[in-house]
C-alpha cells in the first residue's frame, strides 16, 4: 500500500527576488489595470503568494487582484505573472458576473 503524505500547509513565506513590472496597461472598458510582472523565486509561486506580493508592492488591496497566469520555464527560477488589478471589489465582481453570463 502507498503511504499517504499530509498536504503541505500554505503558510509559506515565499521569497521573491527581482520584482519588476514588465508591462502595464490601463483597460477602461473593464475598469482594471492589466500588468505583467517578472519575479525570481526558488520555487513556483502560488496564486496566494503572487497576490500578496503584488498587493504589497503595488499598493492594491489583496481582494481586488485576479491572477490570470503564472508562467515559468523548466529548470529556471524566473516567472512571469499576469494579473488584473481592479480599483474596487465592486468593479471586480461586476466584471466576473458579466463574464459568467456570456
TILUM-37230 format. One record per atom (N, C-alpha, C, O): residue in three letters; x, y, z. Coordinates in steps of 0.1 Angstrom, whole numbers, padded with zeros to 4 digits, always signed. Atoms other than C-alpha are relative to their C-alpha. Last residue first. Layout:
ALAXYZ/...
This chain:
UNK-0001-0001+0015/UNK-0219+0355-0216/UNK-0003-0014-0006/UNK-0002-0015-0018/UNK+0013-0001+0006/UNK-0233+0353-0180/UNK+0001+0000-0016/UNK-0010+0000-0022/UNK+0006+0012-0002/UNK-0200+0342-0164/UNK-0013-0001-0008/UNK-0017-0011-0013/UNK-0007+0010+0007/UNK-0181+0371-0179/UNK-0007-0014+0001/UNK-0007-0021-0008/UNK+0002-0002+0014/UNK-0207+0396-0167/UNK+0006-0011-0008/UNK+0001-0016-0018/UNK+0014+0003+0003/UNK-0205+0383-0132/UNK-0004+0001-0014/UNK-0011-0008-0020/UNK+0000+0014-0001/UNK-0167+0385-0132/UNK-0014-0006-0002/UNK-0016-0016-0009/UNK-0006+0006+0011/UNK-0169+0420-0144/UNK+0000-0015+0000/UNK-0003-0021-0010/UNK+0009-0003+0012/UNK-0194+0431-0118/UNK+0006-0006-0012/UNK-0002-0012-0020/UNK+0012+0009-0001/UNK-0174+0413-0090/UNK-0009+0002-0012/UNK-0014-0007-0017/UNK-0005+0014+0003/UNK-0141+0431-0100/UNK-0012-0010+0000/UNK-0013-0018-0009/UNK-0004+0001+0014/UNK-0158+0465-0102/UNK+0004-0014-0004/UNK+0000-0019-0014/UNK+0012-0001+0008/UNK-0174+0461-0068/UNK+0002-0002-0015/UNK-0005-0009-0022/UNK+0005+0014-0001/UNK-0141+0450-0052/UNK-0013-0001-0009/UNK-0016-0011-0015/UNK+0009+0004-0011/UNK-0127+0483-0063/UNK-0005-0014-0001/UNK-0004-0020-0012/UNK+0000-0011-0010/UNK-0099+0498-0084/UNK-0009-0003+0012/UNK-0006+0002+0023/UNK+0013-0008+0001/UNK-0093+0464-0101/UNK+0001+0011+0011/UNK+0006+0010+0021/UNK+0002-0008-0012/UNK-0059+0449-0108/UNK-0012+0009-0001/UNK-0013+0017-0010/UNK+0009-0011+0002/UNK-0057+0421-0134/UNK-0002+0007+0013/UNK-0005+0000+0023/UNK+0010-0003-0009/UNK-0026+0399-0133/UNK-0009+0011-0004/UNK-0005+0020-0011/UNK+0010-0009+0007/UNK-0001+0381-0155/UNK-0012+0002+0010/UNK-0017-0008+0015/UNK+0013+0000-0005/UNK+0029+0367-0136/UNK-0009+0010-0007/UNK-0005+0022-0007/UNK+0007-0012+0005/UNK+0061+0359-0154/UNK-0015-0002+0005/UNK-0022-0011+0001/UNK+0014+0002+0003/UNK+0084+0335-0135/UNK-0006+0013-0005/UNK-0002+0024-0001/UNK+0007-0013+0004/UNK+0121+0331-0131/UNK-0014-0003-0005/UNK-0017-0013-0011/UNK+0007-0005-0011/UNK+0137+0302-0112/UNK-0006+0014-0003/UNK-0007+0022+0006/UNK-0004-0013-0004/UNK+0147+0282-0142/UNK-0008+0005+0012/UNK-0018-0001+0016/UNK-0014-0001-0005/UNK+0147+0245-0148/UNK+0005+0014+0003/UNK+0016+0016+0007/UNK-0005+0012-0007/UNK+0115+0244-0169/UNK+0015+0003+0004/UNK+0023+0007-0005/UNK-0007+0008+0009/UNK+0103+0279-0178/UNK+0007-0011+0008/UNK+0012-0009+0018/UNK-0014+0003-0003/UNK+0077+0296-0157/UNK+0006-0009-0011/UNK-0001-0015-0019/UNK-0007+0007+0010/UNK+0043+0312-0163/UNK+0015-0001+0003/UNK+0021+0009+0007/UNK-0013+0001-0006/UNK+0018+0322-0136/UNK+0008-0009-0010/UNK+0006-0021-0010/UNK-0010+0011+0004/UNK-0014+0332-0153/UNK+0013+0002+0007/UNK+0017+0013+0009/UNK+0004+0007+0012/UNK-0046+0353-0148/UNK+0009-0012-0003/UNK+0004-0023-0006/UNK-0012+0005+0007/UNK-0041+0363-0112/UNK-0005-0008-0012/UNK-0012-0017-0011/UNK+0003+0013+0006/UNK-0071+0384-0101/UNK+0013-0004-0008/UNK+0018+0003-0016/UNK-0010+0006+0010/UNK-0064+0412-0077/UNK-0005-0013-0005/UNK-0010-0022+0003/UNK+0002-0006+0013/UNK-0090+0434-0059/UNK+0009-0005-0011/UNK+0010+0001-0022/UNK+0012+0005+0006/UNK-0091+0411-0028/UNK-0004+0006-0014/UNK-0013+0001-0020/UNK-0001+0014+0004/UNK-0055+0418-0020/UNK-0012-0005-0007/UNK-0011-0013-0017/UNK+0006+0009-0010/UNK-0060+0456-0019/UNK+0001-0015-0006/UNK-0002-0017-0018/UNK+0014+0003+0005/UNK-0037+0474-0044/UNK-0005-0010+0011/UNK+0002-0019+0014/UNK+0010-0006-0008/UNK-0005+0490-0031/UNK-0014-0001-0005/UNK-0021+0009-0006/UNK+0007-0010+0008/UNK+0018+0480-0060/UNK-0011+0008+0008/UNK-0017+0017+0003/UNK-0009-0008+0009/UNK+0045+0462-0040/UNK-0008+0011-0007/UNK-0002+0022-0009/UNK-0009-0008-0008/UNK+0023+0449-0011/UNK+0008+0009-0009/UNK+0010+0021-0005/UNK+0007-0009-0009/UNK-0007+0438-0031/UNK+0010+0009+0008/UNK+0007+0021+0009/UNK+0005-0010+0008/UNK+0015+0423-0058/UNK-0007+0011+0008/UNK-0005+0023+0006/UNK-0011-0008+0004/UNK+0034+0403-0032/UNK-0004+0012-0009/UNK+0001+0023-0007/UNK-0005-0007-0012/UNK+0002+0390-0016/UNK+0011+0010-0004/UNK+0012+0021+0001/UNK+0009-0011-0004/UNK-0015+0382-0049/UNK+0006+0008+0011/UNK+0005+0021+0011/UNK-0001-0010+0011/UNK+0016+0362-0060/UNK-0009+0012+0003/UNK-0005+0023+0001/UNK-0013-0007-0002/UNK+0017+0343-0027/UNK+0002+0011-0010/UNK+0007+0022-0007/UNK+0001-0009-0012/UNK-0020+0335-0030/UNK+0013+0008+0003/UNK+0012+0019+0006/UNK+0008-0011+0003/UNK-0016+0323-0066/UNK-0001+0009+0012/UNK-0001+0022+0011/UNK+0014+0003+0000/UNK+0013+0301-0056/UNK-0008+0013-0004/UNK-0003+0024-0004/UNK+0008-0008-0009/UNK+0049+0309-0066/UNK-0015-0004-0001/UNK-0020-0007-0012/UNK+0011-0005+0007/UNK+0069+0280-0081/UNK-0009+0009+0010/UNK-0013+0004+0020/UNK+0010+0010+0004/UNK+0100+0276-0061/UNK-0011+0007-0007/UNK-0012+0019-0007/UNK-0006+0013-0001/UNK+0133+0295-0055/UNK-0010-0011-0004/UNK-0005-0022-0009/UNK+0003+0007-0012/UNK+0118+0327-0068/UNK+0006-0014+0000/UNK+0008-0019-0010/UNK-0008+0011-0002/UNK+0126+0354-0093/UNK-0004-0006+0013/UNK-0006+0001+0023/UNK-0006+0003-0014/UNK+0099+0377-0104/UNK+0009-0012-0001/UNK+0009-0020-0010/UNK-0011+0010+0000/UNK+0087+0393-0137/UNK+0005-0001+0014/UNK+0009+0009+0021/UNK-0011-0002-0009/UNK+0054+0411-0136/UNK+0010-0011+0000/UNK+0006-0023-0001/UNK-0009+0012+0001/UNK+0028+0415-0163/UNK+0012+0003+0009/UNK+0018+0013+0007/UNK-0014+0000-0002/UNK+0000+0440-0155/UNK+0007-0014-0003/UNK+0001-0024-0001/UNK-0006+0013+0003/UNK-0035+0447-0166/UNK+0015+0001+0001/UNK+0021+0009-0006/UNK-0013-0002+0005/UNK-0052+0477-0149/UNK+0006-0014-0002/UNK+0005-0023+0007/UNK-0011+0007-0006/UNK-0089+0475-0145/UNK+0013+0004-0006/UNK+0014+0010-0017/UNK-0004-0008-0013/UNK-0122+0492-0152/UNK+0011-0007+0008/UNK+0009-0010+0020/UNK+0002+0009-0011/UNK-0132+0466-0178/UNK+0003+0006+0013/UNK+0003-0001+0023/UNK+0012+0008+0003/UNK-0137+0491-0206/UNK-0003-0009+0011/UNK-0015-0010+0015/UNK+0011-0007-0005/UNK-0110+0514-0191/UNK-0014-0007-0002/UNK-0023-0005+0006/UNK+0011+0005+0008/UNK-0082+0489-0196/UNK-0013+0007+0005/UNK-0019+0001+0014/UNK+0013-0005-0006/UNK-0050+0506-0184/UNK-0011-0005-0009/UNK-0010-0003-0021/UNK+0010-0005+0010/UNK-0019+0486-0195/UNK-0013+0004+0007/UNK-0018-0005+0014/UNK+0011-0005-0008/UNK+0013+0478-0175/UNK-0009+0007-0010/UNK-0005+0016-0018/UNK+0010-0007+0009/UNK+0041+0457-0189/UNK-0012+0004+0009/UNK-0016-0003+0018/UNK-0005+0001+0014/UNK+0074+0444-0174/UNK-0010+0008-0009/UNK-0006+0015-0018/UNK+0012-0001+0009/UNK+0067+0453-0137/UNK+0005+0001-0014/UNK+0012+0011-0018/UNK+0000-0011+0010/UNK+0098+0441-0118/UNK-0012+0000-0009/UNK-0016-0011-0014/UNK+0014-0003+0003/UNK+0102+0420-0086/UNK+0001+0012-0010/UNK+0006+0023-0007/UNK+0001-0006+0013/UNK+0139+0409-0086/UNK-0014+0003-0005/UNK-0017+0000-0016/UNK-0011-0009+0002/UNK+0137+0385-0057/UNK-0003+0006-0014/UNK-0010+0001-0022/UNK-0001-0005+0014/UNK+0106+0369-0043/UNK+0012+0009-0001/UNK+0014+0018+0007/UNK-0010-0010+0002/UNK+0109+0349-0011/UNK+0000+0003-0015/UNK+0003-0005-0023/UNK-0007+0000+0013/UNK+0077+0330-0003/UNK+0009+0011-0001/UNK+0006+0023+0001/UNK-0004-0014+0002/UNK+0068+0329+0034/UNK+0009+0000-0013/UNK+0021-0002-0012/UNK-0014-0002+0003/UNK+0050+0296+0035/UNK+0002+0015-0002/UNK-0007+0023-0005/UNK-0004-0011-0008/UNK+0017+0293+0053/UNK+0014+0003-0002/UNK+0022+0007+0007/UNK-0005-0011+0008/UNK+0002+0271+0026/UNK+0002+0013+0009/UNK-0003+0023+0007/UNK+0007-0012-0004/UNK+0001+0239+0046/UNK+0005+0012-0008/UNK+0017+0012-0011/UNK-0008-0011-0005/UNK+0015+0209+0027/UNK-0008+0012+0003/UNK-0016+0016-0005/UNK-0001-0012+0009/UNK-0009+0181+0024/UNK+0008+0010+0006/UNK+0008+0012+0018/UNK+0009-0011-0003/UNK-0002+0150+0045/UNK+0002+0012-0010/UNK+0013+0014-0014/UNK-0007-0011-0007/UNK+0015+0121+0028/UNK-0010+0011+0003/UNK-0018+0014-0005/UNK+0006-0012+0004/UNK-0004+0089+0020/UNK+0007+0011+0009/UNK+0007+0011+0021/UNK+0002-0009-0012/UNK+0018+0059+0021/UNK-0006+0013-0005/UNK-0001+0019-0015/UNK-0008-0013+0001/UNK+0012+0035-0008/UNK-0003+0008+0013/UNK-0014+0008+0018/UNK+0009-0012+0000/UNK+0000+0000+0000/UNK+0009+0012+0000/UNK+0020+0013+0006/
